[in-house]
Amino acid sequence: MSAPSDGEVDRVYLAQGGDWDEIVAAQGERGDETIVVNMGPQHPSTHGVLRLILEMDGETVTSLRPGIGFLHTGIEKNMEFRTWTQGVTFLTRADYVAPIFNEVAYCLAVEKLLGVTEDIPERANILRVLMMELNRISSHLVAIGTGGMEIGALTVMTIGFREREMILDFFEAVTGLRMNHAYIRPGGVANDLPEGGLDHLRRVISWLEKHLPEYGIFCNENPIFKGRMHVAHLDLTQCFALGVTGPVLRATGFPHDLRKSQPYCGYETYDFEVKTWDTSDAYGRFRVREAEMWESLKIVKQCAERLEKTTGQPVMVEDPKIKWPAQLTVGPDGQGNSHEHIKHIMGESMEALIHHFKIVTEGFRVPAGQVYQAIESPKGELACHLVSDGGTRPYRAHLRDPGFHHLQAAPMMCEGSMMSDVVVAVASLDPVLGGVDR
């Protein structure tokens, strides 16, 4: 394994065994403690398949380079060979912790190209906001929980996943899936709340109100937690230079949030605050995420009230050339199986069957053009760039994932720090490698 510098390397260390006394003696002759190691790729500490190439002088990191490129899921390229609706199924997998946001960014971009942004039903937008804010809470719970686990605060992880399970149970009741839902569709959402959905939502709200205070009690003034977290400094100027957004940016005190500055899905009609902190470090990012969960819960409560008032209203645009033909319902088996629709197309109307077949297999055409649609994901600015040539599938689809931009900040945060601080630094960025390497 060679050092990351451009000069000559006087010694290459290979994992080929050998007598330990001889290895120690050879290293002692060098007169220094410089060594190059791979941190990752493994799941603990490097959050998936990230490889960090560290050059260290003893325990101090003198150089760090992120090695990105291990998943190769081919999501963007695959989308060029699928219909516009099928693209949702691919992009939702780019961030398996916060999939709803990928779906929304993509569908908003498609709707801009179609020119139907203003035609999306009110109830569909309410459902989109509801699912995003619940997903924001569940994503922050993973960031806080796994980040706590990696510095020894195991209880923070166990309670974090406890609350997340409550949210995923609700997602499963609505969409049929715990993750990678493909629930947000161009023109609206796949289906309305199931029977008893509002009552289920209220139970989730009550649970979160009861248990979210525990994170502050465990961590906010814990001297050991704070001692480990006051690292990985990244100030406002550095964030601007590197394109860093989300909680990492807001931890510098800068209140930038696309839900406020470039609202979408009706966010301008909801009452919530943009939370910031002033320490520009990992502790500040934790406090921002903790506070944001409460703001998201505030929005979820407003969604519940609006859903109660809009019961029975449509959740998909009325244009038959765009809307999904089936009025799906999630049945007891967790599958969409509207008996009325199946009966209609199979036994009552040949035209309806033909229309269903054409929309599902061929899809709808999107006018030629290109669009860039940005939203505020739990991790920062998430955006979708789409190019259409007028056909039934994207000519090009590209995701602007915040994790990719944030990882380039790792050297600035870590060089000069201890190796143990690298774990905290990466965790505080909250990257998901599915979005980084598509």
MARVEX-878608 format. One record per residue (C-alpha): residue number from 1; residue in one letter; x, y, z. Coordinates in nm, 4 decimals, always signed. Layout:
residues N
NUM A X Y Z .
...
This chain:
residues 438
1 M +0.0000 +0.0000 +0.0000 .
2 S +0.1659 +0.3246 -0.1085 .
3 A +0.1444 +0.6715 +0.0412 .
4 P -0.0848 +0.9263 -0.1236 .
5 S +0.2012 +1.1736 -0.1898 .
6 D +0.3504 +1.2190 -0.5364 .
7 G +0.7096 +1.1584 -0.4248 .
8 E +0.9043 +0.8356 -0.3986 .
9 V +0.7968 +0.5875 -0.1330 .
10 D +1.0771 +0.4333 +0.0688 .
11 R +0.8772 +0.1453 +0.2105 .
12 V +0.5639 -0.0364 +0.1022 .
13 Y +0.3719 -0.2299 +0.3683 .
14 L +0.1986 -0.5451 +0.2499 .
15 A -0.0392 -0.7639 +0.4479 .
16 Q +0.1750 -1.0770 +0.4032 .
17 G +0.2475 -1.1684 +0.7620 .
18 G +0.5983 -1.2125 +0.8967 .
19 D +0.7772 -1.2166 +1.2282 .
20 W +0.6481 -0.9362 +1.4487 .
21 D +0.9857 -0.8627 +1.6091 .
22 E +1.1421 -0.8127 +1.2685 .
23 I +0.8598 -0.5786 +1.1602 .
24 V +0.8931 -0.3688 +1.4773 .
25 A +1.2700 -0.3523 +1.4445 .
26 A +1.2491 -0.2430 +1.0803 .
27 Q +1.0012 +0.0299 +1.1654 .
28 G +1.2174 +0.1453 +1.4547 .
29 E +1.5106 +0.2043 +1.2192 .
30 R +1.3030 +0.4595 +1.0253 .
31 G +1.2955 +0.7053 +1.3126 .
32 D +0.9385 +0.8232 +1.2467 .
33 E +0.5844 +0.6978 +1.2891 .
34 T +0.4421 +0.7827 +0.9464 .
35 I +0.2125 +0.5148 +0.8095 .
36 V -0.0552 +0.4912 +0.5412 .
37 V -0.3720 +0.2924 +0.6102 .
38 N -0.7072 +0.2268 +0.4496 .
39 M -0.9982 +0.3151 +0.6765 .
40 G -1.2752 +0.1079 +0.5225 .
41 P -1.4411 +0.0001 +0.3101 .
42 Q -1.6521 -0.1576 +0.5808 .
43 H -1.9884 -0.0756 +0.7278 .
44 P -1.8973 +0.0444 +1.0786 .
45 S -1.7503 +0.3937 +1.0896 .
46 T -1.7376 +0.4476 +0.7130 .
47 H -2.1129 +0.4176 +0.6521 .
48 G -2.1241 +0.1656 +0.3721 .
49 V -1.8500 +0.1296 +0.1165 .
50 L -1.6431 +0.4457 +0.1646 .
51 R -1.2644 +0.4075 +0.1674 .
52 L -1.0613 +0.6771 +0.3390 .
53 I -0.6887 +0.6754 +0.2597 .
54 L -0.5162 +0.8097 +0.5694 .
55 E -0.1530 +0.9154 +0.6060 .
56 M -0.0763 +0.9357 +0.9748 .
57 D +0.2061 +1.0479 +1.1976 .
58 G +0.1374 +0.8301 +1.4997 .
59 E -0.2314 +0.8883 +1.5787 .
60 T -0.2464 +1.2245 +1.3990 .
61 V -0.3947 +1.2384 +1.0500 .
62 T -0.1643 +1.4349 +0.8205 .
63 S -0.3443 +1.3557 +0.4931 .
64 L -0.6875 +1.2165 +0.4069 .
65 R -0.8315 +1.1251 +0.0682 .
66 P -1.1826 +0.9800 +0.0205 .
67 G -1.1854 +0.6911 -0.2255 .
68 I -1.5334 +0.6949 -0.3791 .
69 G -1.6609 +0.4362 -0.6236 .
70 F -1.7636 +0.0955 -0.4956 .
71 L -2.1402 +0.0459 -0.5347 .
72 H -2.1808 +0.1026 -0.9103 .
73 T -2.5561 +0.0586 -0.8955 .
74 G -2.6022 +0.2205 -1.2347 .
75 I -2.9238 +0.3939 -1.1291 .
76 E -2.8974 +0.6947 -1.3584 .
77 K -2.8052 +0.4911 -1.6649 .
78 N -3.0825 +0.2386 -1.5996 .
79 M -3.3367 +0.5204 -1.5920 .
80 E -3.2619 +0.5999 -1.9543 .
81 F -3.4176 +0.2656 -2.0452 .
82 R -3.7327 +0.2915 -1.8320 .
83 T -4.0492 +0.5004 -1.8516 .
84 W -4.0790 +0.8242 -1.6566 .
85 T -4.2927 +0.6552 -1.3911 .
86 Q -4.0592 +0.3570 -1.3596 .
87 G -3.7738 +0.5982 -1.2871 .
88 V -3.9161 +0.6510 -0.9379 .
89 T -3.8407 +0.2881 -0.8534 .
90 F -3.4732 +0.3414 -0.9334 .
91 L -3.4105 +0.6808 -0.7733 .
92 T -3.5806 +0.5845 -0.4480 .
93 R -3.2940 +0.3378 -0.3951 .
94 A -3.0227 +0.6026 -0.4254 .
95 D -3.0792 +0.6967 -0.0601 .
96 Y -3.2243 +0.3995 +0.1218 .
97 V -3.2417 +0.5979 +0.4492 .
98 A -3.4422 +0.8897 +0.3043 .
99 P -3.5991 +0.7479 -0.0138 .
100 I -3.9078 +0.9729 -0.0172 .
101 F -3.6931 +1.2790 -0.0890 .
102 N -3.5376 +1.1264 -0.4009 .
103 E -3.8861 +1.0416 -0.5249 .
104 V -4.0141 +1.3951 -0.4638 .
105 A -3.7181 +1.5704 -0.6294 .
106 Y -3.7541 +1.3511 -0.9372 .
107 C -4.1330 +1.3813 -0.9655 .
108 L -4.1260 +1.7592 -0.9199 .
109 A -3.8739 +1.7766 -1.2048 .
110 V -4.0921 +1.5591 -1.4301 .
111 E -4.3961 +1.7719 -1.3469 .
112 K -4.2072 +2.0886 -1.4406 .
113 L -4.1284 +1.9418 -1.7826 .
114 L -4.4929 +1.8361 -1.8197 .
115 G -4.6144 +2.1801 -1.7103 .
116 V -4.8535 +2.0379 -1.4508 .
117 T -4.6920 +2.1709 -1.1315 .
118 E -4.9946 +2.3864 -1.0510 .
119 D -5.2362 +2.1020 -1.1276 .
120 I -5.1186 +1.8693 -0.8502 .
121 P -5.4127 +1.8154 -0.6117 .
122 E -5.3895 +1.9755 -0.2693 .
123 R -5.4252 +1.6430 -0.0901 .
124 A -5.1406 +1.4934 -0.2924 .
125 N -4.9104 +1.7772 -0.1841 .
126 I -5.0182 +1.7334 +0.1786 .
127 L -4.9337 +1.3633 +0.1594 .
128 R -4.5985 +1.4426 +0.0019 .
129 V -4.5103 +1.6870 +0.2803 .
130 L -4.6304 +1.4395 +0.5452 .
131 M -4.4169 +1.1572 +0.4088 .
132 M -4.1121 +1.3804 +0.3656 .
133 E -4.1234 +1.5159 +0.7189 .
134 L -4.1741 +1.1736 +0.8744 .
135 N -3.8853 +1.0532 +0.6594 .
136 R -3.6763 +1.3510 +0.7735 .
137 I -3.7283 +1.2412 +1.1338 .
138 S -3.6433 +0.8778 +1.0566 .
139 S -3.3322 +0.9823 +0.8625 .
140 H -3.2105 +1.2056 +1.1462 .
141 L -3.2737 +0.9197 +1.3893 .
142 V -3.0361 +0.7022 +1.1866 .
143 A -2.7750 +0.9803 +1.1728 .
144 I -2.7967 +1.0468 +1.5466 .
145 G -2.8268 +0.6795 +1.6419 .
146 T -2.5415 +0.5393 +1.4339 .
147 G -2.3259 +0.8430 +1.5110 .
148 G -2.3803 +0.7819 +1.8810 .
149 M -2.3081 +0.4118 +1.8442 .
150 E -1.9717 +0.4828 +1.6816 .
151 I -1.8495 +0.6763 +1.9852 .
152 G -1.9855 +0.4270 +2.2370 .
153 A -2.3295 +0.5745 +2.3115 .
154 L -2.5083 +0.2522 +2.2218 .
155 T -2.8358 +0.3453 +2.3918 .
156 V -2.8778 +0.6377 +2.1531 .
157 M -2.8785 +0.3909 +1.8634 .
158 T -3.1217 +0.1462 +2.0217 .
159 I -3.3781 +0.4139 +2.1033 .
160 G -3.3208 +0.5800 +1.7647 .
161 F -3.4148 +0.2652 +1.5799 .
162 R -3.7088 +0.2157 +1.8148 .
163 E -3.8645 +0.5445 +1.7015 .
164 R -3.7690 +0.4788 +1.3416 .
165 E -3.9594 +0.1498 +1.3501 .
166 M -4.2775 +0.3375 +1.4416 .
167 I -4.2369 +0.5590 +1.1352 .
168 L -4.1519 +0.2687 +0.9048 .
169 D -4.4619 +0.0838 +1.0262 .
170 F -4.6690 +0.3819 +0.9128 .
171 F -4.4872 +0.3938 +0.5777 .
172 E -4.5609 +0.0249 +0.5282 .
173 A -4.9290 +0.0779 +0.6067 .
174 V -4.9527 +0.3570 +0.3475 .
175 T -4.7229 +0.2351 +0.0677 .
176 G -4.6909 -0.1390 +0.1275 .
177 L -4.3146 -0.1076 +0.1836 .
178 R -4.0874 -0.0061 +0.4704 .
179 M -3.8233 +0.1431 +0.2395 .
180 N -3.7763 +0.2245 -0.1312 .
181 H -4.1458 +0.2957 -0.1616 .
182 A -4.1957 +0.4376 -0.5154 .
183 Y -4.4941 +0.6087 -0.3541 .
184 I -4.4496 +0.9565 -0.5008 .
185 R -4.5469 +0.9480 -0.8686 .
186 P -4.5451 +1.2083 -1.1466 .
187 G -4.8795 +1.3831 -1.1000 .
188 G -4.9364 +1.2972 -0.7345 .
189 V -4.8999 +0.9883 -0.5170 .
190 A -4.9693 +0.6201 -0.5774 .
191 N -5.2613 +0.5948 -0.3347 .
192 D -5.4414 +0.7706 -0.0510 .
193 L -5.4146 +0.6825 +0.3173 .
194 P -5.5525 +0.3386 +0.3986 .
195 E -5.8554 +0.2883 +0.6179 .
196 G -5.7593 +0.3960 +0.9684 .
197 G -5.4542 +0.5808 +0.8347 .
198 L -5.5206 +0.9035 +1.0230 .
199 D -5.5619 +0.7201 +1.3523 .
200 H -5.2351 +0.5381 +1.2865 .
201 L -5.0661 +0.8717 +1.2144 .
202 R -5.1920 +1.0205 +1.5401 .
203 R -5.0483 +0.7236 +1.7319 .
204 V -4.7091 +0.7864 +1.5684 .
205 I -4.7284 +1.1560 +1.6619 .
206 S -4.8096 +1.0703 +2.0238 .
207 W -4.5223 +0.8225 +2.0409 .
208 L -4.2709 +1.0732 +1.9025 .
209 E -4.3899 +1.3482 +2.1366 .
210 K -4.3301 +1.1137 +2.4289 .
211 H -3.9893 +0.9776 +2.3258 .
212 L -3.8030 +1.2474 +2.1283 .
213 P -3.7034 +1.4324 +2.4500 .
214 E -3.4849 +1.1348 +2.5446 .
215 Y -3.2147 +1.2281 +2.2906 .
216 G -3.1554 +1.5644 +2.4527 .
217 I -3.1567 +1.4096 +2.7996 .
218 F -2.8961 +1.1505 +2.6986 .
219 C -2.6644 +1.3728 +2.4960 .
220 N -2.7040 +1.7504 +2.5149 .
221 E -2.5079 +1.8065 +2.8360 .
222 N -2.3260 +1.4738 +2.8560 .
223 P -1.9592 +1.5711 +2.9134 .
224 I -1.8220 +1.2569 +2.7462 .
225 F -2.0494 +1.2992 +2.4444 .
226 K -1.9600 +1.6686 +2.4104 .
227 G -1.5905 +1.5941 +2.4506 .
228 R -1.5993 +1.3545 +2.1573 .
229 M -1.8235 +1.5727 +1.9400 .
230 H -1.6450 +1.9097 +1.9552 .
231 V -1.4321 +1.8112 +1.6544 .
232 A -1.4538 +1.8193 +1.2734 .
233 H -1.4717 +2.1976 +1.2508 .
234 L -1.6032 +2.3454 +0.9252 .
235 D -1.6888 +2.7151 +0.9256 .
236 L -1.9247 +2.9130 +0.7010 .
237 T -1.6571 +3.0156 +0.4493 .
238 Q -1.5425 +2.6567 +0.4103 .
239 C -1.9023 +2.5368 +0.3640 .
240 F -1.9578 +2.7938 +0.0884 .
241 A -1.6320 +2.6970 -0.0830 .
242 L -1.7193 +2.3269 -0.0851 .
243 G -2.0924 +2.3449 -0.1636 .
244 V -2.1888 +2.2115 +0.1796 .
245 T -2.5572 +2.2451 +0.2739 .
246 G -2.8098 +2.1032 +0.5211 .
247 P -2.7389 +2.0544 +0.8926 .
248 V -2.3631 +2.0894 +0.8352 .
249 L -2.4163 +2.4405 +0.6957 .
250 R -2.6809 +2.5360 +0.9505 .
251 A -2.4454 +2.4314 +1.2335 .
252 T -2.2379 +2.7386 +1.1391 .
253 G -2.5351 +2.9624 +1.2206 .
254 F -2.6428 +3.0225 +0.8599 .
255 P -3.0234 +2.9636 +0.8287 .
256 H -3.0370 +2.8272 +0.4738 .
257 D -3.3277 +2.5906 +0.4012 .
258 L -3.4830 +2.5421 +0.0569 .
259 R -3.8249 +2.4843 +0.2147 .
260 K -3.8123 +2.8547 +0.3046 .
261 S -3.5998 +3.0109 +0.0284 .
262 Q -3.7407 +2.8086 -0.2667 .
263 P -4.0621 +2.6510 -0.1335 .
264 Y -4.2266 +2.3554 -0.3087 .
265 C -4.5255 +2.1296 -0.2355 .
266 G -4.6862 +2.4150 -0.0420 .
267 Y -4.4178 +2.4459 +0.2281 .
268 E -4.4764 +2.8204 +0.2351 .
269 T -4.8138 +2.7517 +0.3980 .
270 Y -4.6707 +2.5577 +0.6957 .
271 D -4.5527 +2.7021 +1.0249 .
272 F -4.1989 +2.5922 +1.1123 .
273 E -3.8555 +2.7404 +1.1896 .
274 V -3.5113 +2.6874 +1.0391 .
275 K -3.2932 +2.5638 +1.3251 .
276 T -2.9268 +2.6604 +1.3516 .
277 W -2.6324 +2.6235 +1.5918 .
278 D -2.3113 +2.8222 +1.6292 .
279 T -2.0252 +2.5789 +1.6926 .
280 S -1.9495 +2.4698 +1.3319 .
281 D -1.8573 +2.1206 +1.4510 .
282 A -1.9999 +1.7707 +1.4913 .
283 Y -2.1784 +1.8666 +1.8123 .
284 G -2.3544 +2.1535 +1.6370 .
285 R -2.4693 +1.9213 +1.3569 .
286 F -2.6148 +1.6861 +1.6166 .
287 R -2.8028 +1.9708 +1.7855 .
288 V -2.9397 +2.0938 +1.4517 .
289 R -3.0719 +1.7478 +1.3633 .
290 E -3.2223 +1.7058 +1.7089 .
291 A -3.4044 +2.0400 +1.6810 .
292 E -3.5165 +1.9688 +1.3247 .
293 M -3.6961 +1.6537 +1.4342 .
294 W -3.9221 +1.8677 +1.6523 .
295 E -3.9869 +2.1108 +1.3669 .
296 S -4.0722 +1.8208 +1.1369 .
297 L -4.3122 +1.6856 +1.3982 .
298 K -4.4762 +2.0292 +1.4071 .
299 I -4.5308 +2.0076 +1.0285 .
300 V -4.6612 +1.6492 +1.0571 .
301 K -4.9278 +1.7677 +1.3014 .
302 Q -5.0374 +2.0361 +1.0547 .
303 C -5.0539 +1.7723 +0.7801 .
304 A -5.2781 +1.5550 +0.9963 .
305 E -5.5225 +1.8437 +1.0397 .
306 R -5.5256 +1.9187 +0.6672 .
307 L -5.5714 +1.5541 +0.5725 .
308 E -5.8747 +1.5324 +0.7960 .
309 K -6.0270 +1.8344 +0.6183 .
310 T -5.9514 +1.7037 +0.2654 .
311 T -6.0775 +1.3470 +0.3114 .
312 G -6.2015 +1.2026 -0.0169 .
313 Q -6.0243 +1.4527 -0.2418 .
314 P -5.8090 +1.3264 -0.5337 .
315 V -5.4413 +1.2418 -0.4927 .
316 M -5.3469 +1.2376 -0.8635 .
317 V -5.3845 +1.4845 -1.1515 .
318 E -5.6979 +1.4429 -1.3597 .
319 D -5.5204 +1.4266 -1.6989 .
320 P -5.5795 +1.0656 -1.8161 .
321 K -5.2666 +1.0781 -2.0320 .
322 I -5.0492 +1.1270 -1.7227 .
323 K -5.2277 +0.9799 -1.4204 .
324 W -5.1683 +0.6196 -1.3264 .
325 P -5.4755 +0.4325 -1.4509 .
326 A -5.5328 +0.2163 -1.1438 .
327 Q -5.6889 +0.3656 -0.8320 .
328 L -5.4726 +0.1569 -0.6060 .
329 T -5.5537 +0.0707 -0.2474 .
330 V -5.3223 -0.1036 -0.0050 .
331 G -5.5065 -0.4144 +0.1056 .
332 P -5.4559 -0.6418 +0.4063 .
333 D -5.1805 -0.8238 +0.2156 .
334 G -4.9853 -0.4992 +0.1744 .
335 Q -5.0384 -0.4952 -0.2020 .
336 G -5.2240 -0.2514 -0.4257 .
337 N -5.5240 -0.4495 -0.5479 .
338 S -5.8230 -0.2308 -0.6311 .
339 H -6.0983 -0.4803 -0.7086 .
340 E -6.3112 -0.2136 -0.8779 .
341 H -6.0379 -0.1228 -1.1259 .
342 I -5.9591 -0.4843 -1.2139 .
343 K -6.3285 -0.5562 -1.2656 .
344 H -6.3646 -0.2513 -1.4927 .
345 I -6.0707 -0.3162 -1.7243 .
346 M -6.1104 -0.6955 -1.7372 .
347 G -6.4869 -0.7259 -1.7693 .
348 E -6.6481 -0.3956 -1.8623 .
349 S -6.4372 -0.1768 -2.0948 .
350 M -6.1947 -0.2795 -2.3695 .
351 E -6.0933 +0.0886 -2.4086 .
352 A -6.0031 +0.1102 -2.0408 .
353 L -5.7927 -0.2054 -2.0728 .
354 I -5.6100 -0.0649 -2.3767 .
355 H -5.5445 +0.2644 -2.1978 .
356 H -5.4172 +0.0820 -1.8884 .
357 F -5.1871 -0.1323 -2.1035 .
358 K -5.0440 +0.1658 -2.2956 .
359 I -4.9784 +0.3848 -1.9908 .
360 V -4.8210 +0.1038 -1.7874 .
361 T -4.6035 -0.0504 -2.0593 .
362 E -4.5171 +0.2464 -2.2820 .
363 G -4.5743 +0.5401 -2.0471 .
364 F -4.6517 +0.9013 -2.1255 .
365 R -4.4459 +1.1408 -2.3370 .
366 V -4.2703 +1.4381 -2.1788 .
367 P -4.2046 +1.7530 -2.3863 .
368 A -3.8428 +1.8083 -2.4883 .
369 G -3.6411 +2.0227 -2.2507 .
370 Q -3.4351 +2.0100 -1.9346 .
371 V -3.4954 +2.1069 -1.5752 .
372 Y -3.3135 +2.1265 -1.2412 .
373 Q -3.5268 +2.0754 -0.9322 .
374 A -3.3788 +2.1162 -0.5830 .
375 I -3.5351 +2.0275 -0.2476 .
376 E -3.4199 +2.0227 +0.1155 .
377 S -3.3390 +1.6653 +0.2102 .
378 P -3.2343 +1.5646 +0.5641 .
379 K -2.8716 +1.5790 +0.4476 .
380 G -2.8818 +1.9043 +0.2494 .
381 E -2.9629 +2.0217 -0.1026 .
382 L -3.0844 +1.7275 -0.3073 .
383 A -3.1622 +1.7973 -0.6719 .
384 C -3.2580 +1.6180 -0.9887 .
385 H -3.1465 +1.7292 -1.3353 .
386 L -3.3591 +1.5803 -1.6119 .
387 V -3.3270 +1.6051 -1.9894 .
388 S -3.6137 +1.4974 -2.2163 .
389 D -3.6017 +1.4492 -2.5924 .
390 G -3.9803 +1.4306 -2.6123 .
391 G -4.0017 +1.0546 -2.5621 .
392 T -4.1452 +0.8192 -2.3065 .
393 R -3.8261 +0.7887 -2.1046 .
394 P -3.5527 +1.0267 -1.9820 .
395 Y -3.2746 +1.1132 -2.2232 .
396 R -3.0605 +1.1869 -1.9175 .
397 A -3.1233 +1.1800 -1.5439 .
398 H -2.8751 +1.2983 -1.2837 .
399 L -2.9004 +1.3313 -0.9070 .
400 R -2.7203 +1.6044 -0.7137 .
401 D -2.6660 +1.4170 -0.3890 .
402 P -2.5456 +1.6203 -0.0882 .
403 G -2.3359 +1.3321 +0.0441 .
404 F -2.1080 +1.3455 -0.2597 .
405 H -2.0357 +1.7146 -0.2047 .
406 H -1.9979 +1.6797 +0.1701 .
407 L -1.7395 +1.4020 +0.1555 .
408 Q -1.4948 +1.6367 -0.0162 .
409 A -1.4959 +1.8309 +0.3126 .
410 A -1.3512 +1.5322 +0.5018 .
411 P -0.9844 +1.6308 +0.4510 .
412 M -1.0511 +1.9866 +0.5707 .
413 M -1.2287 +1.8565 +0.8814 .
414 C -0.9853 +1.5788 +0.9704 .
415 E -0.6274 +1.6689 +0.8765 .
416 G -0.4432 +1.7590 +1.1935 .
417 S -0.6901 +1.5671 +1.4095 .
418 M -0.6715 +1.2259 +1.5720 .
419 M -0.7706 +0.9134 +1.3849 .
420 S -1.0580 +0.8578 +1.6291 .
421 D -1.2003 +1.1960 +1.5259 .
422 V -1.2321 +1.0811 +1.1649 .
423 V -1.5128 +0.8479 +1.2696 .
424 V -1.7021 +1.1360 +1.4295 .
425 A -1.6386 +1.3634 +1.1316 .
426 V -1.7763 +1.1210 +0.8737 .
427 A -2.0765 +1.0393 +1.0927 .
428 S -2.1540 +1.4097 +1.1330 .
429 L -2.1785 +1.4457 +0.7539 .
430 D -2.4412 +1.1673 +0.7422 .
431 P -2.3467 +1.0382 +0.3948 .
432 V -2.5301 +0.7528 +0.2233 .
433 L -2.3134 +0.5909 -0.0402 .
434 G -2.6083 +0.4858 -0.2549 .
435 G -2.6480 +0.8487 -0.3513 .
436 V -2.2759 +0.9166 -0.3865 .
437 D -2.2029 +0.6382 -0.6356 .
438 R -2.4896 +0.5933 -0.8768 .
